[in-house]
Amino acid sequence: MSGLYSKGCRGGRDAGRQTIRRSGLAVVIDAEGRYLVTQRTPWIPYPLGWCFPGGRGKPGESHRDIVAREAREELGVTVHPVRPLLHFLHEGWEEAWWLSRLESDRLRHDPIEVWRCRWCPRSELLQLPHFIQAEFLPALWQANPDLP
């Protein structure tokens, strides 16, 4: 994987009987260099927080499969995970961020999970109110200087 960042995890898979769970995020960048972000609905964890599309894995799912399934569920589109960008442990989660390509520009977000979507230039990501993954963006760009 391109980047490895670890914060908040107490060790390996069996350290202190802590269960490591998987999650995956789709980092989708359009031809204009803008990032696709979603705003969560008010009734789920991190209400109205902005984030990259993605979520928790199901047992036996690879990070690539998580990214594809979550994008399909949240946005109603097929994404193709192209390459891993960042992989880290955080508070019991093994998280992987994948550069992903949209098969279609027609987003049909799930109103249960996603309040709205928008395309955002890099310069505005950290200015979004309650951007959930903000603390990890410097590591993303440091590990992947080719990203816009």
Buried (B, 14 or more C-beta within 10 A) or exposed (E): BBBEBEEEBEEEEEEEEBEBEBBBBBBBBEEEEBBBBBBBBEEEEEEEBBBBBBBEBEEEBEBBBBBBBBBBBBBBBEBBBBEBBBBBBBEEBBBBBBBBEBEEEEBEBEEEBBBBBBBBEBEBBEEBEEBBBBEBBEBBBEBBEEBE
